[in-house]
Amino acid sequence: MSPQDVLDVARDGVLTIILVAGPLMIVGLLVGVMISLVQALTQIQEQTLVFVPKILAIFATLVIALPFMGDALNGYMTRVMARVVLGG
């Protein structure tokens, strides 16, 4: 396996990680910002208030995005195994 092939597999892996984790991270960020905005507007300074809505939103996003995430990971594994079978 040449250094270029290693870089291609690593680049594909990083892109797959971004595609799989991206929706969850974006939803967590948006929910956190919205809750922080509500806390700032109402002057409620409870630090644990963010956790339950964020966990529920991330879980709902996970349930919705799970088929896409599985397909992306399956595609990556298929590409890696095709390289292994072809010997490079």
ABEGO torsion letter per residue (X at the ends): XBAAAAAAAAAAAAAAAAAAAAAAAAAAAAAAAAAAAAAAAAGBABAAAAAAAAAAAAAAAAAAAAAAAAAAAAAAAAAAAAAAAAGX
